[in-house]
Amino acid sequence: MKKGLNHSVSVEGREGDEVNVEGGLVGNSERLIQATRGELLHLLDGVLVSGIWNDSKWGQRGLPTGAFGVGRGIAIQNRGRERFRPSYALPEKHGVGGDLPFPLAMSWLSTGALKDARNMVIFPKDSDGSFATTMKKMGVLGDYFYADLDESLYAARDLRMPIYSVDDLPSCWDRDVVNSNFAMTAGNSKRVNLLSSFAADYEEISLLKVNVKDLVDKLRSGLFYIKLNNTENSGEGVKKCFKKVNGVNEPLSIVELTKLVEGLKQDVMVYGLNSIVAIQPHVDGVDRNFQIFVTPDSDKIHVVTLSEQFVDENGSYQSSINSPFDIHEIDERLERVIIDLADNYRSVLKAFGFVMCDYIETAEGELKVIDPGLRPTANTATAMAKLWLEEQTGEAVYSSLHFVKTGEFASFASFASGVDKFMSADSLVKNGHAVLPWGYNHHQGAGLFVVATSNRDDIEGLKNDVSARIKRR
């Protein structure tokens, strides 16, 4: 593991609780530990936390070559991302500034005011400064600086702090990052059976070898998803091959599927992308997720959150609800899934950090892993905010992510003025809810908030109230 990372944490538990020297409360297997915010931040000691996407923005702009061919490394890797990993800042994607919110959410991974641990968070240069000011006032954000993706490498070398990144970075950066290019690429693959023994059924095919008509016939025989390489595709990697017709799921038409498959095949040839895709049958059940934190030099598994997921009709992620849980009450089925996944990441990939896992719980009680990944996600910050509130108040908390857009160019301080009185742990105690910053795009007046309540049934009402307050501020 890179110099500067701290894996030795001393945490005190409540009287009568069994506590592991490396973390919080111990689960039934003695390998599962109920994560606390303090322990996770100590594990993130000594790193540069970056939520900046390595997308086509960098390949298009072109970077200075620099030492070790740094610029060439990114440009070459991004040559194939111009179609599949378009910058979140491009107008055809999420509009100007669309790449700004997620890096700001990494504030929740800051060591903040801790005396015995220190990391630094990297924000994009175009970020709104009042967001960081707000997070500093709350005591969440510690040291930070503004930089472009290429500049983060020079900062890592100057500060002698490795980069803990949300995204894969060129292999020529490997000595300056926490997780290697191989670990990030393999750890975010759609080849789920290589990462979990509990993977949902799927079939691997090569788009360069398959007959289009044969594949279309297969896709017409049931309800399927085509899952593409996650590293190349980011949030665009799942292609749903069915749709609702009069309230019933039916396969896409022959014409629609032929167009989809031929388009994917053409993109592989033009952009030199990974031709191996997964054909996964639809699994009926409840969408769930867990997040854990692993380190390669310890077999202890820090369980960060257990959540229920909400996806739209196309299968794209919308939000989650993180609920309180007791590590002792995790059932054996989920425990086996967690341990199996953690061992593959920490032992095989030598992974460090947050590991997410989307899975389906079927009506028969089976757990089917559909999408694991080695990266912090949108829900990571939401879960960390929940832990912060629990740490501050001692109360059980439910948390979820909420998006509000006004379309007005404004600072975060102005945008959030309608809910700023709820931006504290005290608000949870006094009002039964809190509204905390997650990320912001000042160009579009588009903000994301962590909404947190003491009662799960209050989540949706709070989201509606937050939207109303911001829009009439």
Buried (B, 14 or more C-beta within 10 A) or exposed (E): BBEBBBBEBEBEBEEEEEBBEBBBBBBEBEBBBBBBBBBBBBBBBBBBBBBBBBBBBBBBBEBEEEEBEBBBBBBEBBEBBBBBBBBBBBEEBBBBBBBBBBBBBBBBBBBBEBEEBBBBBBBBEBBBEBBBBBBBEBEBBBEBBBBBBBBBBBBBBEEEBBBBBBBBBBBBBBEBBBBBBEBBBBBBBBBBBEBBEBBBEBEEBEBEEBEBEEBBEBBBEEBBBBBBBBBBBBBBBBBBBBBEEEEEBEBBEEEBBBEBBBEBBEBBEEBEBBBBBBBBEBBEBEBBBBBBBBBBEBBBBBBBBBBBBEEEEEBEBEBBBBBBBEBEEBEEEBBBBBBBBBBBBBEBBBBBBBBBBBBBBBEEEBBBBBBBBBBBBBBBBBBBBBBBBBEBBEBEBBBBBBBBBBEEBBBBBBBBBBBBEBBBBEBBBEBBBBBBBBBBBBBBBBBBBBBBBBEEEBBBEBBEBBBEBBEEB
